Amino acid sequence: MHRSALDLGVGFFVIVGILAFGWLSVKLGRVEFLAGQGYVVTADFPSVGGLKPGSTVEIAGVEIGRVEGISLVEYQARIRMRIRNDVKLQEDSIASIKTKGLIGERYVRINPGGSDRLIPPNGRLREVEAPVDFEELLSKYIFGKV
């Protein structure tokens, strides 16, 4: 009887450990099971400079969405972003690609505009700022072309 209680306790902790590992994997991997929530907005950039699908979209440092995909359209990089339903973007908002930290990950920052007109679902952000290419700036500095 004592042996079966011990086996049951060990089995319980193994199952809890596997569930905790699975939860941690999902959270760290940023996997969302309800990824269809929100509306889609696109923006065309001359270069995405290391931005990847799954990167965050932020306003004032607060995550409001994720990059769903990046494609090439007419020699421009088209970024498809899924924005939360409770966030409404003005028509004159400006999207820019920024870096977290000096060599950190890339993300899309949106500076809200002042227009009364809102971007509809499947709409487009027309104002964009291209990302800063640190490698190009560094090579210009090193080789004296600043």
N, CA, C and O of each residue as an XYZ file, in Angstrom:
584
protein
N       0.823     -1.201      0.000
C       0.000      0.000      0.000
C       0.861      1.257      0.000
O       0.556      2.229     -0.692
N       1.936      1.231      0.778
C       2.831      2.380      0.863
C       3.508      2.647     -0.477
O       3.701      3.803     -0.853
N       3.868      1.595     -1.195
C       4.533      1.733     -2.495
C       3.603      2.359     -3.529
O       4.061      3.195     -4.308
N       2.336      2.003     -3.576
C       1.410      2.556     -4.559
C       1.116      4.032     -4.277
O       0.903      4.800     -5.215
N       1.101      4.438     -3.028
C       0.905      5.855     -2.694
C       2.110      6.671     -3.155
O       1.953      7.789     -3.645
N       3.292      6.123     -3.002
C       4.506      6.797     -3.465
C       4.503      6.912     -4.987
O       4.838      7.963     -5.534
N       4.125      5.833     -5.668
C       4.041      5.858     -7.132
C       3.003      6.873     -7.607
O       3.229      7.574     -8.593
N       1.895      6.954     -6.930
C       0.858      7.909     -7.275
C       1.354      9.349     -7.082
O       1.088     10.210     -7.920
N       2.062      9.609     -5.998
C       2.607     10.947     -5.741
C       3.640     11.344     -6.789
O       3.631     12.470     -7.286
N       4.532     10.409     -7.122
C       5.546     10.691     -8.138
C       4.875     10.927     -9.487
O       5.257     11.850    -10.206
N       3.899     10.127     -9.840
C       3.175     10.308    -11.096
C       2.473     11.648    -11.174
O       2.457     12.292    -12.223
N       1.890     12.067    -10.053
C       1.219     13.368    -10.004
C       2.210     14.500    -10.269
O       1.921     15.405    -11.052
N       3.375     14.456     -9.625
C       4.372     15.515     -9.813
C       4.977     15.483    -11.215
O       5.333     16.534    -11.749
N       5.099     14.316    -11.815
C       5.580     14.232    -13.192
C       4.573     14.883    -14.138
O       4.968     15.623    -15.038
N       3.300     14.624    -13.954
C       2.265     15.229    -14.803
C       2.232     16.744    -14.618
O       2.119     17.484    -15.595
N       2.328     17.209    -13.379
C       2.358     18.659    -13.115
C       3.590     19.280    -13.773
O       3.505     20.367    -14.344
N       4.730     18.596    -13.697
C       5.953     19.102    -14.329
C       5.826     19.187    -15.837
O       6.280     20.160    -16.439
N       5.223     18.197    -16.453
C       5.027     18.221    -17.908
C       4.073     19.345    -18.302
O       4.309     20.036    -19.293
N       3.007     19.534    -17.542
C       2.071     20.633    -17.830
C       2.747     21.990    -17.659
O       2.522     22.895    -18.462
N       3.567     22.142    -16.630
C       4.287     23.409    -16.414
C       5.279     23.661    -17.548
O       5.409     24.792    -18.018
N       5.972     22.624    -17.984
C       6.903     22.761    -19.100
C       6.170     23.157    -20.376
O       6.653     24.005    -21.126
N       5.011     22.554    -20.633
C       4.216     22.902    -21.806
C       3.736     24.340    -21.757
O       3.792     25.052    -22.760
N       3.263     24.770    -20.590
C       2.798     26.165    -20.437
C       3.949     27.143    -20.665
O       3.775     28.156    -21.342
N       5.116     26.847    -20.105
C       6.285     27.706    -20.263
C       6.721     27.766    -21.721
O       7.103     28.831    -22.207
N       6.671     26.649    -22.419
C       7.035     26.618    -23.838
C       6.102     27.499    -24.659
O       6.553     28.227    -25.544
N       4.821     27.438    -24.375
C       3.853     28.248    -25.107
C       4.074     29.727    -24.819
O       4.035     30.544    -25.739
N       4.303     30.082    -23.565
C       4.498     31.489    -23.204
C       5.791     32.054    -23.786
O       5.792     33.156    -24.333
N       6.890     31.311    -23.674
C       8.165     31.797    -24.193
C       8.186     31.811    -25.715
O       8.851     32.651    -26.322
N       7.465     30.889    -26.326
C       7.395     30.834    -27.780
C       6.398     31.809    -28.366
O       6.287     31.924    -29.587
N       5.671     32.512    -27.516
C       4.666     33.489    -27.936
C       3.633     32.885    -28.869
O       3.206     33.519    -29.833
N       3.239     31.667    -28.577
C       2.207     30.995    -29.364
C       0.848     31.420    -28.830
O       0.614     31.409    -27.621
N      -0.029     31.785    -29.722
C      -1.371     32.184    -29.323
C      -2.372     31.256    -29.979
O      -2.358     31.074    -31.196
N      -3.243     30.670    -29.169
C      -4.239     29.761    -29.704
C      -5.421     30.505    -30.296
O      -6.124     29.967    -31.151
N      -5.647     31.719    -29.861
C      -6.746     32.533    -30.379
C      -6.175     33.687    -31.191
O      -6.510     34.847    -30.953
N      -5.312     33.366    -32.152
C      -4.588     34.391    -32.896
C      -5.478     35.172    -33.859
O      -5.044     36.198    -34.381
N      -6.693     34.728    -34.108
C      -7.564     35.393    -35.055
C      -8.234     36.634    -34.516
O      -8.991     37.274    -35.246
N      -7.992     37.004    -33.270
C      -8.647     38.166    -32.686
C      -7.940     39.433    -33.136
O      -6.713     39.465    -33.235
N      -8.706     40.466    -33.405
C      -8.148     41.730    -33.830
C      -8.399     41.957    -35.313
O      -9.021     41.134    -35.985
N      -7.905     43.087    -35.813
C      -8.077     43.405    -37.223
C      -6.711     43.589    -37.869
O      -5.724     43.864    -37.187
N      -6.660     43.438    -39.180
C      -5.400     43.455    -39.918
C      -5.179     44.825    -40.536
O      -6.099     45.430    -41.086
N      -3.939     45.307    -40.436
C      -3.503     46.557    -41.051
C      -2.185     46.262    -41.755
O      -1.371     45.496    -41.239
N      -1.962     46.852    -42.918
C      -0.698     46.664    -43.632
C       0.054     47.975    -43.726
O      -0.521     49.055    -43.592
N       1.358     47.860    -43.960
C       2.214     49.025    -44.186
C       3.328     48.601    -45.123
O       3.846     47.491    -45.003
N       3.706     49.468    -46.056
C       4.776     49.180    -47.008
C       6.030     49.952    -46.622
O       6.000     51.173    -46.474
N       7.137     49.221    -46.459
C       8.420     49.798    -46.081
C       9.442     49.550    -47.186
O       9.351     48.537    -47.880
N      10.416     50.451    -47.370
C      11.472     50.182    -48.342
C      12.375     49.025    -47.906
O      12.979     48.356    -48.745
N      12.466     48.790    -46.596
C      13.270     47.697    -46.047
C      12.726     47.364    -44.666
O      12.284     48.253    -43.938
N      12.757     46.071    -44.300
C      12.288     45.697    -42.971
C      13.439     45.545    -41.992
O      13.209     45.521    -40.783
N      14.662     45.444    -42.474
C      15.849     45.468    -41.622
C      15.849     44.488    -40.471
O      16.174     44.883    -39.351
N      15.500     43.232    -40.686
C      15.569     42.233    -39.628
C      14.273     41.982    -38.878
O      14.251     41.172    -37.951
N      13.205     42.648    -39.249
C      11.899     42.396    -38.627
C      11.413     41.018    -39.052
O      11.611     40.617    -40.199
N      10.779     40.291    -38.141
C      10.321     38.941    -38.427
C       8.852     38.788    -38.053
O       8.352     39.515    -37.194
N       8.156     37.845    -38.692
C       6.779     37.556    -38.262
C       6.769     37.146    -36.787
O       7.635     36.395    -36.338
N       5.799     37.638    -36.055
C       5.722     37.379    -34.620
C       6.267     38.529    -33.797
O       6.076     38.557    -32.581
N       6.949     39.489    -34.435
C       7.459     40.655    -33.712
C       6.296     41.486    -33.190
O       5.185     41.425    -33.717
N       6.565     42.258    -32.156
C       5.496     43.034    -31.536
C       5.229     44.331    -32.293
O       6.091     44.857    -32.997
N       4.012     44.825    -32.125
C       3.601     46.145    -32.604
C       3.231     46.929    -31.352
O       2.411     46.477    -30.553
N       3.835     48.108    -31.178
C       3.655     48.863    -29.931
C       3.260     50.304    -30.198
O       3.614     50.897    -31.217
N       2.513     50.848    -29.242
C       2.264     52.288    -29.146
C       2.663     52.678    -27.740
O       2.163     52.101    -26.774
N       3.555     53.650    -27.605
C       4.016     54.156    -26.311
C       4.570     53.037    -25.425
O       4.421     53.077    -24.204
N       5.210     52.041    -26.044
C       5.799     50.950    -25.283
C       4.834     49.860    -24.868
O       5.230     48.905    -24.200
N       3.568     49.988    -25.255
C       2.555     48.997    -24.894
C       2.254     48.143    -26.127
O       1.980     48.673    -27.204
N       2.305     46.825    -25.964
C       2.048     45.926    -27.082
C       0.572     45.979    -27.470
O      -0.314     45.761    -26.645
N       0.333     46.273    -28.749
C      -1.044     46.349    -29.248
C      -1.313     45.320    -30.338
O      -2.443     45.201    -30.813
N      -0.290     44.578    -30.736
C      -0.486     43.603    -31.790
C       0.800     42.892    -32.139
O       1.815     43.025    -31.456
N       0.734     42.131    -33.220
C       1.866     41.333    -33.699
C       1.973     41.430    -35.219
O       0.986     41.673    -35.913
N       3.186     41.237    -35.715
C       3.414     41.147    -37.149
C       3.018     39.746    -37.581
O       3.569     38.763    -37.087
N       2.064     39.649    -38.500
C       1.597     38.342    -38.976
C       2.433     37.824    -40.127
O       2.691     36.624    -40.223
N       2.853     38.714    -40.995
C       3.605     38.263    -42.155
C       4.301     39.409    -42.848
O       3.953     40.577    -42.676
N       5.308     39.040    -43.647
C       6.064     40.020    -44.427
C       6.173     39.465    -45.844
O       6.557     38.313    -46.043
N       5.832     40.293    -46.818
C       5.912     39.858    -48.210
C       6.482     40.982    -49.065
O       6.561     42.131    -48.630
N       6.876     40.636    -50.281
C       7.424     41.603    -51.220
C       6.339     41.977    -52.224
O       5.829     41.122    -52.948
N       5.990     43.267    -52.261
C       4.968     43.760    -53.176
C       5.528     44.988    -53.877
O       5.797     46.007    -53.241
N       5.703     44.886    -55.192
C       6.234     45.993    -55.998
C       7.548     46.527    -55.427
O       7.728     47.737    -55.290
N       8.454     45.620    -55.097
C       9.791     45.938    -54.576
C       9.759     46.705    -53.257
O      10.707     47.411    -52.913
N       8.670     46.559    -52.536
C       8.532     47.106    -51.197
C       8.195     45.953    -50.253
O       7.547     44.987    -50.656
N       8.625     46.053    -49.021
C       8.289     45.033    -48.022
C       6.939     45.397    -47.416
O       6.801     46.444    -46.783
N       5.950     44.539    -47.607
C       4.616     44.771    -47.048
C       4.498     43.987    -45.752
O       4.629     42.763    -45.728
N       4.245     44.728    -44.664
C       4.095     44.122    -43.345
C       2.611     44.030    -43.031
O       1.865     45.005    -43.124
N       2.212     42.822    -42.655
C       0.819     42.577    -42.280
C       0.777     42.442    -40.761
O       1.395     41.543    -40.192
N       0.032     43.353    -40.103
C      -0.026     43.392    -38.643
C      -1.441     43.125    -38.165
O      -2.407     43.610    -38.753
N      -1.558     42.351    -37.096
C      -2.861     42.125    -36.463
C      -2.901     42.982    -35.207
O      -2.090     42.801    -34.299
N      -3.853     43.921    -35.155
C      -3.994     44.896    -34.076
C      -5.194     44.508    -33.218
O      -6.217     44.056    -33.732
N      -5.058     44.690    -31.908
C      -6.172     44.395    -30.992
C      -7.397     45.227    -31.356
O      -7.276     46.354    -31.836
N      -8.580     44.654    -31.120
C      -9.832     45.335    -31.461
C     -10.070     46.606    -30.658
O     -10.744     47.517    -31.139
N      -9.533     46.687    -29.443
C      -9.788     47.865    -28.612
C      -8.886     49.042    -28.973
O      -9.033     50.120    -28.397
N      -7.963     48.861    -29.905
C      -7.060     49.941    -30.330
C      -7.480     50.397    -31.717
O      -7.535     49.596    -32.650
N      -7.774     51.670    -31.848
C      -8.165     52.245    -33.132
C      -7.047     53.168    -33.605
O      -6.607     54.054    -32.872
N      -6.596     52.951    -34.836
C      -5.502     53.749    -35.397
C      -6.059     54.850    -36.294
O      -6.955     54.611    -37.103
N      -5.521     56.055    -36.140
C      -5.930     57.176    -36.982
C      -5.273     57.037    -38.355
O      -4.235     56.392    -38.503
N      -5.897     57.653    -39.345
C      -5.440     57.571    -40.716
C      -4.032     58.148    -40.905
O      -3.301     57.702    -41.789
N      -3.642     59.130    -40.089
C      -2.325     59.757    -40.239
C      -1.290     59.223    -39.247
O      -0.301     59.900    -38.965
N      -1.506     58.031    -38.722
C      -0.528     57.405    -37.829
C       0.732     57.064    -38.619
O       0.678     56.817    -39.823
N       1.868     57.054    -37.920
C       3.156     56.775    -38.556
C       3.732     55.490    -37.987
O       3.858     55.345    -36.771
N       4.082     54.555    -38.867
C       4.683     53.288    -38.458
C       6.185     53.359    -38.707
O       6.624     53.853    -39.746
N       6.968     52.866    -37.758
C       8.412     52.811    -37.927
C       8.944     51.525    -37.317
O       8.356     50.977    -36.384
N      10.055     51.052    -37.849
C      10.689     49.836    -37.348
C      11.827     50.257    -36.435
O      12.738     50.975    -36.847
N      11.766     49.807    -35.203
C      12.746     50.186    -34.187
C      13.418     48.946    -33.619
O      12.995     47.818    -33.872
N      14.477     49.178    -32.842
C      15.219     48.096    -32.202
C      15.139     48.259    -30.701
O      15.316     49.358    -30.175
N      14.868     47.150    -30.004
C      14.895     47.166    -28.540
C      16.336     46.990    -28.102
O      16.933     45.938    -28.330
N      16.890     47.997    -27.485
C      18.282     47.935    -27.061
C      19.219     48.184    -28.227
O      18.783     48.531    -29.324
N      20.509     48.005    -27.983
C      21.508     48.279    -29.007
C      21.528     47.213    -30.092
O      21.593     47.535    -31.278
N      21.474     45.951    -29.698
C      21.460     44.874    -30.685
C      20.267     43.953    -30.445
O      20.356     42.748    -30.683
N      19.176     44.502    -29.985
C      18.001     43.716    -29.629
C      17.131     43.390    -30.809
O      17.502     43.612    -31.961
N      15.957     42.856    -30.504
C      15.022     42.452    -31.539
C      14.319     43.665    -32.137
O      14.218     44.717    -31.504
N      13.845     43.504    -33.343
C      13.119     44.565    -34.037
C      11.630     44.492    -33.706
O      11.090     43.419    -33.441
N      10.987     45.644    -33.728
C       9.546     45.728    -33.516
C       9.000     46.915    -34.293
O       9.762     47.771    -34.742
N       7.697     46.967    -34.450
C       7.046     48.075    -35.151
C       6.475     49.024    -34.109
O       5.690     48.620    -33.251
N       6.873     50.281    -34.190
C       6.317     51.302    -33.305
C       5.383     52.185    -34.124
O       5.728     52.632    -35.218
N       4.208     52.425    -33.582
C       3.232     53.281    -34.250
C       3.038     54.536    -33.422
O       2.717     54.479    -32.235
N       3.239     55.665    -34.074
C       2.960     56.956    -33.447
C       1.576     57.397    -33.907
O       1.367     57.641    -35.096
N       0.626     57.503    -32.972
C      -0.740     57.855    -33.367
C      -0.812     59.254    -33.964
O      -0.049     60.150    -33.602
N      -1.736     59.409    -34.874
C      -1.945     60.703    -35.503
C      -3.038     61.479    -34.796
O      -3.504     61.085    -33.727
N      -3.439     62.572    -35.393
C      -4.463     63.420    -34.801
C      -5.737     63.482    -35.615
O      -6.639     64.257    -35.295
N      -5.826     62.685    -36.655
C      -6.982     62.711    -37.545
C      -8.217     62.122    -36.865
O      -8.114     61.302    -35.953
N      -9.375     62.558    -37.328
C     -10.630     61.988    -36.835
C     -10.987     60.709    -37.588
O     -11.797     59.912    -37.115
N     -10.378     60.515    -38.763
C     -10.669     59.334    -39.573
C      -9.811     58.168    -39.104
O      -8.617     58.329    -38.853
N     -10.420     56.997    -38.988
C      -9.732     55.795    -38.512
C      -9.416     54.866    -39.675
O     -10.088     54.886    -40.707
N      -8.387     54.058    -39.491
C      -8.037     53.050    -40.493
C      -8.990     51.874    -40.322
O      -9.100     51.325    -39.226
N      -9.676     51.481    -41.383
C     -10.621     50.358    -41.273
C      -9.869     49.027    -41.259
O      -8.685     48.990    -41.593
N     -10.536     47.933    -40.879
C      -9.914     46.614    -40.995
C      -9.458     46.369    -42.435
O     -10.144     46.750    -43.384
N      -8.315     45.739    -42.587
C      -7.659     45.509    -43.878
C      -7.235     46.817    -44.534
O      -7.039     46.873    -45.748
N      -7.094     47.872    -43.728
C      -6.632     49.159    -44.223
C      -5.115     49.208    -44.270
O      -4.438     48.205    -44.043
N      -4.592     50.389    -44.567
C      -3.145     50.531    -44.732
C      -2.640     51.776    -44.024
O      -3.261     52.837    -44.082
N      -1.500     51.630    -43.354
C      -0.789     52.786    -42.805
C       0.034     53.383    -43.938
O       0.891     52.706    -44.505
N      -0.215     54.626    -44.266
C       0.452     55.235    -45.417
C       1.779     55.902    -45.043
O       2.686     55.990    -45.871
N       1.889     56.364    -43.816
C       3.106     57.045    -43.381
C       4.032     56.050    -42.682
O       3.647     55.447    -41.680
N       5.247     55.876    -43.201
C       6.207     54.950    -42.609
C       7.580     55.608    -42.519
O       7.899     56.527    -43.274
N       8.378     55.120    -41.584
C       9.782     55.527    -41.459
C      10.630     54.283    -41.630
O      10.417     53.285    -40.941
N      11.586     54.333    -42.537
C      12.456     53.178    -42.772
C      13.350     52.942    -41.562
O      13.687     53.892    -40.854
N      13.743     51.690    -41.310
C      14.617     51.409    -40.165
C      16.024     51.924    -40.402
O      16.478     52.033    -41.541
N      16.707     52.239    -39.313
C      18.091     52.686    -39.383
C      18.975     51.453    -39.530
O      18.849     50.501    -38.759
N      19.869     51.466    -40.520
C      20.776     50.351    -40.750
C      22.085     50.638    -40.013
O      22.927     51.399    -40.489
N      22.241     50.011    -38.835
C      23.422     50.265    -38.005
C      24.711     49.819    -38.673
O      25.752     50.450    -38.491
N      24.658     48.744    -39.441
C      25.857     48.270    -40.129
C      26.345     49.299    -41.138
O      27.547     49.538    -41.249
N      25.424     49.907    -41.873
C      25.799     50.923    -42.851
C      26.369     52.156    -42.154
O      27.372     52.713    -42.602
N      25.740     52.584    -41.064
C      26.258     53.736    -40.318
C      27.638     53.451    -39.750
O      28.517     54.312    -39.790
N      27.834     52.259    -39.226
C      29.127     51.887    -38.657
C      30.211     51.847    -39.720
O      31.330     52.304    -39.485
N      29.887     51.302    -40.896
C      30.901     51.247    -41.947
C      31.233     52.655    -42.447
O      32.388     52.930    -42.773
N      30.247     53.547    -42.514
C      30.533     54.925    -42.905
C      31.428     55.597    -41.878
O      32.324     56.357    -42.245
N      31.201     55.333    -40.602
C      32.022     55.929    -39.551
C      33.446     55.387    -39.598
O      34.410     56.145    -39.484
N      33.572     54.082    -39.764
C      34.898     53.458    -39.776
C      35.721     53.911    -40.961
O      36.918     54.166    -40.828
N      35.092     54.012    -42.116
C      35.826     54.364    -43.324
C      35.805     55.863    -43.606
O      36.212     56.286    -44.688
N      35.345     56.669    -42.664
C      35.451     58.121    -42.759
C      34.520     58.779    -43.738
O      34.866     59.827    -44.282
N      33.354     58.220    -43.994
C      32.408     58.829    -44.934
C      31.248     59.492    -44.207
O      30.172     59.652    -44.781
N      31.447     59.874    -42.971
C      30.376     60.497    -42.207
C      30.273     61.957    -42.573
O      29.425     62.670    -42.037
